Amino acid sequence: MAPARKAETRPPRSRLRRGDTVQVIAGKDLGKTGKVLRLIPDKGRLIVEGVNFVKKHARRTREDRAGGIHEIEASVHVSNVMLVCPKCRQTTRIGHKTLADGTKVRLCRKCDEVIEK
């Protein structure tokens, strides 16, 4: 008999975009807010400005690149952040709606306002 195949698990699809303001809802930086700098969709993670700092040791490689210990932002899992609505300023889940002209937009689930980019 052949061994059972392991099911492939895909990371959750994020409804967040670069430039969105998010709040951390779990982890060591609980309650901090920041702007999404970069998305890493294949890992289901994102980098948020001012959140999850780690220390990175770097060697001086060139004249213009300083060595030492640098603090940089590390990635956070998508499930640990929530979008902050630009209208009502509350953390919210994201809904979708198709407008009359056929464009698909994101909605705030609390105030039903369109979240614009």
N, CA, C and O of each residue as an XYZ file, in Angstrom:
468
protein
N       0.830     -1.181      0.000
C       0.000      0.000      0.000
C       0.873      1.243      0.000
O       1.899      1.287      0.679
N       0.471      2.245     -0.755
C       1.223      3.496     -0.836
C       0.943      4.351      0.397
O      -0.163      4.326      0.937
N       1.949      5.109      0.839
C       1.722      5.971      2.003
C       0.723      7.081      1.674
O       0.619      7.520      0.529
N       0.000      7.520      2.687
C      -0.991      8.579      2.496
C      -0.291      9.882      2.140
O       0.740     10.223      2.719
N      -0.862     10.610      1.179
C      -0.281     11.895      0.770
C      -0.687     12.984      1.746
O      -1.815     13.030      2.235
N       0.244     13.832      2.004
C      -0.017     14.944      2.898
C      -0.762     16.027      2.119
O      -0.353     16.385      1.014
N      -1.831     16.542      2.674
C      -2.612     17.582      1.994
C      -1.814     18.878      1.945
O      -1.212     19.289      2.936
N      -1.819     19.512      0.781
C      -1.125     20.790      0.652
C      -1.967     21.878      1.297
O      -3.175     21.966      1.074
N      -1.321     22.691      2.088
C      -2.033     23.794      2.726
C      -1.543     25.095      2.127
O      -0.343     25.368      2.088
N      -2.485     25.887      1.665
C      -2.144     27.183      1.104
C      -2.327     28.243      2.179
O      -3.209     28.113      3.027
N      -1.516     29.282      2.158
C      -1.701     30.358      3.136
C      -3.010     31.093      2.865
O      -3.483     31.116      1.728
N      -3.596     31.691      3.896
C      -4.858     32.399      3.694
C      -4.691     33.606      2.771
O      -3.690     34.318      2.840
N      -5.679     33.826      1.910
C      -5.633     34.964      0.999
C      -5.954     36.218      1.787
O      -6.975     36.290      2.470
N      -5.074     37.208      1.689
C      -5.226     38.425      2.445
C      -6.073     39.432      1.680
O      -5.934     39.577      0.465
N      -6.934     40.115      2.385
C      -7.722     41.176      1.767
C      -7.083     42.535      2.012
O      -7.642     43.569      1.646
N      -5.923     42.523      2.626
C      -5.205     43.767      2.893
C      -4.357     44.151      1.697
O      -3.990     43.305      0.881
N      -4.049     45.434      1.601
C      -3.221     45.940      0.517
C      -2.117     46.809      1.095
O      -2.187     47.251      2.242
N      -1.094     47.046      0.279
C      -0.015     47.920      0.695
C      -0.578     49.321      0.924
O      -1.330     49.832      0.094
N      -0.219     49.936      2.042
C      -0.699     51.270      2.363
C      -1.873     51.287      3.327
O      -2.211     52.348      3.853
N      -2.511     50.135      3.580
C      -3.607     50.065      4.545
C      -3.067     50.273      5.954
O      -1.936     49.892      6.253
N      -3.881     50.879      6.818
C      -3.530     51.006      8.222
C      -4.129     49.826      8.963
O      -5.326     49.556      8.863
N      -3.278     49.119      9.714
C      -3.727     47.937     10.436
C      -3.344     48.049     11.908
O      -2.449     48.810     12.277
N      -4.044     47.270     12.746
C      -3.747     47.196     14.170
C      -3.428     45.752     14.515
O      -4.088     44.828     14.038
N      -2.410     45.563     15.349
C      -2.009     44.218     15.773
C      -2.986     43.749     16.847
O      -3.227     44.456     17.825
N      -3.555     42.535     16.657
C      -4.544     42.015     17.604
C      -4.019     40.833     18.412
O      -4.725     40.310     19.274
N      -2.773     40.406     18.136
C      -2.193     39.295     18.893
C      -0.680     39.397     18.838
O      -0.121     39.881     17.854
N      -0.019     38.944     19.888
C       1.438     38.912     19.901
C       2.050     39.964     20.800
O       1.357     40.640     21.561
N       3.372     40.091     20.698
C       4.092     40.980     21.607
C       3.814     42.456     21.351
O       4.016     43.275     22.248
N       3.357     42.820     20.153
C       3.064     44.214     19.819
C       1.569     44.494     19.812
O       1.098     45.333     19.044
N       0.823     43.800     20.657
C      -0.623     43.926     20.735
C      -1.047     45.388     20.904
O      -0.556     46.084     21.792
N      -1.961     45.842     20.048
C      -2.494     47.198     20.151
C      -1.787     48.228     19.298
O      -2.319     49.323     19.113
N      -0.610     47.929     18.769
C       0.110     48.888     17.943
C      -0.527     48.987     16.563
O      -1.040     48.002     16.031
N      -0.489     50.182     15.993
C      -1.002     50.375     14.645
C       0.130     50.830     13.739
O       1.118     51.407     14.192
N      -0.035     50.559     12.455
C       0.975     50.965     11.482
C       0.477     50.721     10.077
O      -0.577     50.122      9.863
N       1.258     51.200      9.122
C       0.908     51.074      7.717
C       1.569     49.829      7.134
O       2.712     49.513      7.465
N       0.847     49.123      6.263
C       1.392     47.927      5.622
C       2.444     48.368      4.605
O       2.142     49.108      3.669
N       3.678     47.906      4.799
C       4.767     48.261      3.899
C       4.912     47.259      2.766
O       5.162     47.633      1.620
N       4.750     45.962      3.102
C       4.976     44.926      2.097
C       4.154     43.688      2.439
O       4.003     43.338      3.609
N       3.628     43.034      1.415
C       2.889     41.783      1.569
C       3.748     40.630      1.080
O       4.460     40.759      0.084
N       3.683     39.505      1.779
C       4.373     38.283      1.366
C       3.287     37.216      1.223
O       3.078     36.421      2.140
N       2.588     37.193      0.071
C       1.400     36.347     -0.054
C       1.667     34.847     -0.005
O       0.817     34.099      0.477
N       2.825     34.380     -0.488
C       3.073     32.939     -0.477
C       3.289     32.402      0.932
O       3.149     31.200      1.154
N       3.626     33.265      1.889
C       3.790     32.853      3.281
C       2.641     33.322      4.169
O       2.567     32.941      5.337
N       1.741     34.149      3.623
C       0.626     34.650      4.415
C       1.065     35.635      5.477
O       0.507     35.663      6.574
N       2.073     36.451      5.154
C       2.630     37.390      6.122
C       2.704     38.786      5.515
O       2.556     38.956      4.305
N       2.934     39.779      6.367
C       3.115     41.148      5.901
C       4.040     41.896      6.836
O       4.236     41.501      7.985
N       4.606     42.979      6.334
C       5.499     43.817      7.135
C       4.768     45.117      7.425
O       4.309     45.803      6.511
N       4.663     45.449      8.713
C       3.943     46.638      9.160
C       4.951     47.635      9.717
O       5.873     47.264     10.444
N       4.765     48.894      9.369
C       5.668     49.962      9.790
C       5.609     50.142     11.311
O       4.536     50.369     11.870
N       6.762     50.041     11.975
C       6.857     50.270     13.410
C       6.421     49.110     14.285
O       6.230     49.290     15.488
N       6.258     47.923     13.714
C       5.773     46.771     14.471
C       6.738     45.599     14.294
O       7.290     45.406     13.211
N       6.940     44.824     15.349
C       7.737     43.596     15.342
C       9.195     43.842     14.957
O       9.701     43.269     13.993
N       9.850     44.691     15.715
C      11.267     44.963     15.473
C      12.124     43.797     15.940
O      11.892     43.232     17.009
N      13.119     43.441     15.129
C      14.111     42.436     15.496
C      15.493     43.032     15.275
O      15.666     43.965     14.491
N      16.478     42.474     15.983
C      17.849     42.971     15.833
C      18.579     42.119     14.808
O      18.559     40.890     14.877
N      19.217     42.776     13.866
C      19.958     42.077     12.823
C      21.414     42.513     12.910
O      21.720     43.705     12.906
N      22.309     41.531     12.990
C      23.733     41.811     13.061
C      24.287     41.849     11.651
O      24.125     40.901     10.883
N      24.946     42.958     11.312
C      25.448     43.122      9.947
C      26.926     43.452      9.969
O      27.404     44.222     10.802
N      27.630     42.852      9.038
C      29.047     43.143      8.866
C      29.178     44.309      7.905
O      28.375     44.473      6.987
N      30.198     45.112      8.131
C      30.449     46.224      7.207
C      30.983     45.631      5.907
O      32.040     45.001      5.895
N      30.255     45.834      4.818
C      30.629     45.210      3.549
C      31.305     46.187      2.596
O      32.184     45.794      1.829
N      30.907     47.448      2.637
C      31.504     48.471      1.771
C      31.751     49.709      2.596
O      31.420     49.763      3.781
N      32.334     50.699      1.959
C      32.604     51.963      2.650
C      31.310     52.635      3.100
O      31.255     53.214      4.186
N      30.265     52.561      2.266
C      29.028     53.283      2.569
C      28.043     52.481      3.426
O      27.030     53.028      3.863
N      28.317     51.208      3.673
C      27.395     50.373      4.445
C      27.976     50.111      5.824
O      29.008     49.452      5.956
N      27.307     50.632      6.856
C      27.810     50.515      8.216
C      27.498     49.144      8.800
O      26.450     48.560      8.524
N      28.416     48.645      9.603
C      28.191     47.395     10.305
C      27.595     47.665     11.665
O      27.423     48.821     12.052
N      27.277     46.612     12.395
C      26.735     46.760     13.737
C      25.412     46.049     13.889
O      25.074     45.158     13.110
N      24.674     46.449     14.894
C      23.373     45.845     15.175
C      22.299     46.826     14.723
O      22.216     47.951     15.215
N      21.478     46.376     13.775
C      20.412     47.214     13.240
C      19.067     46.640     13.662
O      18.903     45.422     13.739
N      18.096     47.524     13.937
C      16.740     47.076     14.231
C      15.900     47.244     12.981
O      15.808     48.339     12.426
N      15.288     46.152     12.540
C      14.442     46.197     11.356
C      13.083     45.574     11.684
O      12.946     44.832     12.657
N      12.076     45.891     10.853
C      10.755     45.317     11.046
C      10.710     43.919     10.432
O      11.087     43.732      9.276
N      10.257     42.959     11.194
C      10.086     41.594     10.694
C       8.618     41.388     10.318
O       7.758     42.199     10.661
N       8.348     40.301      9.614
C       6.991     40.061      9.143
C       6.072     39.591     10.269
O       6.523     39.036     11.272
N       4.784     39.825     10.081
C       3.738     39.438     11.016
C       2.736     38.611     10.225
O       2.489     38.901      9.054
N       2.154     37.589     10.839
C       1.161     36.791     10.138
C      -0.117     37.599      9.920
O      -0.499     38.421     10.754
N      -0.763     37.352      8.792
C      -1.963     38.096      8.403
C      -3.065     37.961      9.452
O      -3.829     38.902      9.669
N      -3.155     36.805     10.102
C      -4.216     36.581     11.080
C      -4.029     37.394     12.353
O      -4.950     37.485     13.164
N      -2.848     37.988     12.544
C      -2.583     38.744     13.764
C      -2.824     40.235     13.621
O      -2.528     40.994     14.544
N      -3.353     40.674     12.488
C      -3.647     42.089     12.290
C      -5.075     42.258     11.783
O      -5.653     41.352     11.182
N      -5.629     43.444     12.040
C      -6.962     43.799     11.543
C      -6.895     45.179     10.935
O      -6.152     46.042     11.403
N      -7.677     45.384      9.887
C      -7.731     46.673      9.209
C      -8.391     47.716     10.097
O      -9.363     47.426     10.793
N      -7.851     48.940     10.068
C      -8.468     50.067     10.749
C      -9.193     50.868      9.672
O      -8.570     51.342      8.721
N     -10.506     51.019      9.820
C     -11.311     51.736      8.831
C     -10.910     53.211      8.817
O     -10.824     53.835      9.875
N     -10.664     53.777      7.628
C     -10.282     55.189      7.573
C     -11.418     56.142      7.943
O     -11.160     57.292      8.299
N     -12.666     55.687      7.866
C     -13.814     56.559      8.170
C     -14.162     56.531      9.657
O     -14.190     57.572     10.313
N     -14.429     55.321     10.193
C     -14.892     55.222     11.578
C     -13.762     54.984     12.575
O     -14.002     55.008     13.782
N     -12.530     54.755     12.100
C     -11.340     54.582     12.946
C     -11.444     53.395     13.899
O     -10.847     53.416     14.975
N     -12.199     52.354     13.517
C     -12.306     51.150     14.329
C     -11.714     49.984     13.556
O     -11.681     49.988     12.326
N     -11.239     48.969     14.306
C     -10.777     47.767     13.626
C     -11.989     47.041     13.076
O     -13.020     46.942     13.740
N     -11.860     46.540     11.874
C     -13.013     45.939     11.223
C     -12.606     44.817     10.296
O     -11.459     44.738      9.857
N     -13.564     43.945     10.001
C     -13.374     42.961      8.956
C     -13.707     43.629      7.632
O     -14.325     44.693      7.595
N     -13.289     42.990      6.550
C     -13.454     43.592      5.230
C     -14.501     42.810      4.452
O     -14.439     41.584      4.364
N     -15.456     43.527      3.893
C     -16.451     42.928      3.031
C     -16.222     43.387      1.596
O     -15.411     44.279      1.344
N     -16.936     42.776      0.661
C     -16.819     43.144     -0.744
C     -18.192     43.454     -1.301
O     -19.199     42.908     -0.852
N     -18.220     44.343     -2.291
C     -19.469     44.722     -2.934
C     -19.152     45.092     -4.373
O     -18.117     45.697     -4.653
N     -20.050     44.724     -5.289
C     -19.906     45.115     -6.682
C     -20.817     46.301     -6.933
O     -22.023     46.227     -6.696
N     -20.237     47.401     -7.415
C     -21.009     48.611     -7.683
C     -21.784     48.481     -8.986
O     -21.618     47.507     -9.721
N     -22.628     49.461     -9.269
C     -23.478     49.437    -10.465
C     -22.655     49.426    -11.755
O     -23.077     48.855    -12.760
N     -21.480     50.060    -11.721
C     -20.643     50.097    -12.929
C     -19.784     48.842    -13.087
O     -18.999     48.753    -14.031
N     -19.917     47.879    -12.188
C     -19.221     46.611    -12.319
C     -17.895     46.519    -11.582
O     -17.240     45.479    -11.647
N     -17.473     47.575    -10.877
C     -16.208     47.518    -10.146
C     -16.442     46.900     -8.766
O     -17.461     47.146     -8.121
N     -15.481     46.101     -8.337
C     -15.550     45.446     -7.039
C     -14.786     46.289     -6.031
O     -13.631     46.641     -6.271
N     -15.414     46.621     -4.903
C     -14.784     47.469     -3.895
C     -14.798     46.761     -2.543
O     -15.577     45.834     -2.324
N     -13.928     47.209     -1.642
C     -13.877     46.690     -0.279
C     -14.746     47.565      0.617
O     -14.805     48.781      0.434
N     -15.420     46.948      1.582
C     -16.312     47.661      2.492
C     -15.895     47.449      3.937
O     -15.372     46.396      4.301
N     -16.136     48.470      4.755
C     -16.009     48.331      6.200
C     -17.264     47.628      6.692
O     -18.371     48.051      6.358
N     -17.122     46.562      7.479
C     -18.282     45.821      7.953
C     -19.026     46.554      9.073
O     -20.173     46.219      9.371
N     -18.388     47.548      9.695
C     -19.042     48.240     10.798
C     -19.838     49.453     10.338
O     -20.949     49.682     10.814
N     -19.274     50.242      9.405
C     -19.968     51.465      8.982
C     -20.442     51.408      7.529
O     -21.025     52.376      7.042
N     -20.209     50.308      6.833
C     -20.628     50.102      5.434
C     -20.091     51.161      4.467
O     -20.708     51.426      3.436
N     -18.958     51.759      4.791
C     -18.324     52.723      3.902
C     -17.333     52.009      3.002
O     -16.749     50.996      3.386
N     -17.145     52.542      1.800
C     -16.177     51.970      0.861
C     -14.770     52.325      1.333
O     -14.481     53.482      1.640
N     -13.905     51.323      1.387
C     -12.505     51.532      1.772
C     -11.733     51.811      0.501
O     -11.578     50.932     -0.346
N     -11.252     53.029      0.368
C     -10.542     53.409     -0.855
C      -9.055     53.260     -0.667
O      -8.538     53.332      0.448
N      -8.386     53.054     -1.759
C      -6.923     52.916     -1.755
C      -6.307     54.237     -2.123
O      -5.083     54.352     -2.181
